[in-house]
């Protein structure tokens, strides 16, 4: 880590006075991408008439289904970093909207697993397909070296974020 001296930032962005092609510019663009993605998720959630956190919950349920790994309500609670009560309320909302169901766990009678029904899967897929297609198009048009570099940088940023202290 380099010491660039005091930076005139609020702590919510990186030094905007730095060069347009330096690490701060890259990180500010990453923040801008995250904001654009969050705005899109809000629009999708609004279209589905659910909250942002509900949409994220659907994403985790869908990912578990794609991986063939049953997701229990307690797993979702841990992924979303919310309380048991908040998890129950979120699942109640998703069930009321017909987007997810709780089914008996295949091996643990004391637990349940979360599932998306086919109609819900189609609704969520339709809502997200356009976004994912345009993002995939950008990634596909990177040359292999640039894509490998981007993958390495993103993995390193994820690791740094996970290990950073608050």
C-alpha positions as CSV (number, residue, x, y, z in Angstrom):
1,X,0.0,0.0,0.0
2,X,1.4,3.4,-0.9
3,X,1.0,6.5,1.2
4,X,-0.4,9.3,-1.0
5,X,-0.8,11.7,1.9
6,X,-4.1,13.2,2.9
7,X,-6.8,12.7,0.4
8,X,-9.7,15.1,0.0
9,X,-12.4,12.4,0.1
10,X,-15.4,11.7,2.3
11,X,-14.4,8.0,2.7
12,X,-17.2,7.0,0.3
13,X,-15.0,7.3,-2.8
14,X,-11.4,7.2,-3.7
15,X,-9.3,10.3,-4.4
16,X,-11.0,11.9,-7.4
17,X,-8.0,14.2,-8.1
18,X,-5.9,11.2,-8.9
19,X,-5.1,10.3,-12.5
20,X,-7.9,9.1,-14.8
21,X,-6.2,5.8,-15.3
22,X,-4.8,5.2,-11.9
23,X,-6.0,2.7,-9.2
24,X,-8.3,5.3,-7.6
25,X,-10.1,5.9,-11.0
26,X,-10.5,2.1,-11.4
27,X,-12.0,1.8,-7.9
28,X,-14.3,4.8,-8.4
29,X,-15.5,3.2,-11.6
30,X,-16.1,-0.1,-9.7
31,X,-18.2,1.9,-7.2
32,X,-20.1,3.5,-10.0
33,X,-20.7,0.0,-11.6
34,X,-22.0,-1.2,-8.2
35,X,-24.4,1.8,-8.0
36,X,-25.7,1.2,-11.5
37,X,-26.2,-2.5,-10.7
38,X,-28.0,-1.7,-7.4
39,X,-30.3,0.7,-9.3
40,X,-31.1,-2.0,-11.8
41,X,-31.8,-4.5,-9.0
42,X,-34.1,-1.9,-7.4
43,X,-36.0,-1.5,-10.8
44,X,-36.3,-5.3,-11.1
45,X,-37.4,-5.6,-7.5
46,X,-40.0,-2.8,-8.1
47,X,-41.2,-4.7,-11.2
48,X,-41.6,-7.8,-9.1
49,X,-43.2,-5.7,-6.3
50,X,-40.7,-7.0,-3.7
51,X,-37.8,-5.4,-1.8
52,X,-34.1,-5.3,-2.7
53,X,-33.3,-7.8,0.1
54,X,-36.1,-10.1,-1.2
55,X,-34.6,-10.1,-4.6
56,X,-31.2,-10.9,-3.2
57,X,-32.8,-13.8,-1.3
58,X,-34.3,-15.1,-4.5
59,X,-30.8,-14.9,-6.1
60,X,-29.4,-17.1,-3.3
61,X,-32.2,-19.6,-3.6
62,X,-31.8,-19.8,-7.3
63,X,-28.0,-20.2,-7.0
64,X,-28.5,-23.0,-4.5
65,X,-30.9,-24.7,-6.9
66,X,-28.5,-24.4,-9.8
67,X,-25.8,-26.0,-7.7
68,X,-28.1,-28.8,-6.5
69,X,-27.5,-27.8,-2.9
70,X,-30.6,-27.4,-0.7
71,X,-30.8,-24.0,1.0
72,X,-32.4,-23.9,4.4
73,X,-33.9,-20.7,5.9
74,X,-31.0,-20.6,8.3
75,X,-28.6,-20.7,5.4
76,X,-30.4,-17.8,3.8
77,X,-30.3,-15.9,7.1
78,X,-26.6,-16.3,7.3
79,X,-26.0,-15.2,3.7
80,X,-28.2,-12.1,4.1
81,X,-26.8,-11.3,7.6
82,X,-30.3,-10.8,9.0
83,X,-32.1,-12.2,12.0
84,X,-34.3,-15.3,12.2
85,X,-37.4,-13.1,12.5
86,X,-36.4,-11.0,9.4
87,X,-35.7,-14.2,7.5
88,X,-39.2,-15.5,8.4
89,X,-40.8,-12.2,7.3
90,X,-38.8,-12.2,4.0
91,X,-39.8,-15.8,3.2
92,X,-43.5,-15.0,4.1
93,X,-43.4,-12.1,1.6
94,X,-41.8,-14.3,-1.1
95,X,-44.4,-17.1,-0.5
96,X,-47.3,-14.6,-0.6
97,X,-46.1,-13.3,-4.0
98,X,-45.7,-16.9,-5.2
99,X,-42.0,-16.5,-5.8
100,X,-40.6,-19.1,-3.3
101,X,-41.8,-22.0,-1.1
102,X,-40.6,-23.8,1.9
103,X,-40.6,-27.6,1.4
104,X,-39.6,-30.4,3.7
105,X,-35.9,-31.0,3.9
106,X,-35.1,-34.3,2.2
107,X,-33.0,-35.7,5.0
108,X,-33.7,-33.6,8.1
109,X,-37.3,-33.7,9.3
110,X,-36.7,-30.7,11.6
111,X,-35.8,-28.4,8.7
112,X,-37.1,-27.1,5.4
113,X,-35.5,-26.2,2.1
114,X,-36.3,-23.1,0.0
115,X,-37.4,-23.5,-3.6
116,X,-38.4,-21.3,-6.5
117,X,-41.4,-22.5,-8.5
118,X,-41.1,-22.6,-12.2
119,X,-43.3,-19.6,-12.7
120,X,-41.2,-17.6,-10.3
121,X,-38.0,-18.7,-11.9
122,X,-39.3,-17.6,-15.3
123,X,-40.4,-14.2,-13.9
124,X,-37.0,-13.6,-12.3
125,X,-35.1,-14.9,-15.3
126,X,-37.1,-12.6,-17.6
127,X,-36.4,-9.6,-15.4
128,X,-32.6,-10.3,-15.2
129,X,-31.9,-11.7,-18.6
130,X,-31.5,-8.4,-20.3
131,X,-29.1,-7.1,-17.7
132,X,-27.1,-10.4,-17.6
133,X,-26.9,-10.5,-21.4
134,X,-25.5,-7.0,-21.8
135,X,-22.9,-7.6,-19.0
136,X,-21.9,-11.0,-20.5
137,X,-21.5,-9.3,-23.9
138,X,-19.0,-6.9,-22.4
139,X,-17.1,-9.8,-20.7
140,X,-17.1,-11.8,-23.9
141,X,-15.6,-9.0,-25.9
142,X,-12.6,-8.7,-23.7
143,X,-9.5,-10.3,-25.1
144,X,-8.4,-13.4,-23.1
145,X,-5.5,-11.6,-21.4
146,X,-7.6,-8.6,-20.3
147,X,-10.3,-11.0,-19.1
148,X,-7.8,-13.0,-17.1
149,X,-6.5,-9.8,-15.6
150,X,-10.0,-8.6,-14.7
151,X,-10.8,-12.0,-13.1
152,X,-7.6,-11.8,-11.0
153,X,-8.3,-8.2,-9.9
154,X,-11.9,-8.9,-9.0
155,X,-10.9,-12.0,-7.0
156,X,-8.2,-10.0,-5.2
157,X,-10.7,-7.2,-4.5
158,X,-13.3,-9.7,-3.1
159,X,-10.6,-11.3,-0.9
160,X,-9.4,-7.9,0.4
161,X,-13.0,-6.8,1.1
162,X,-13.7,-10.1,3.0
163,X,-10.7,-9.7,5.1
164,X,-10.9,-6.0,5.8
165,X,-11.7,-4.9,9.3
166,X,-14.6,-2.4,9.7
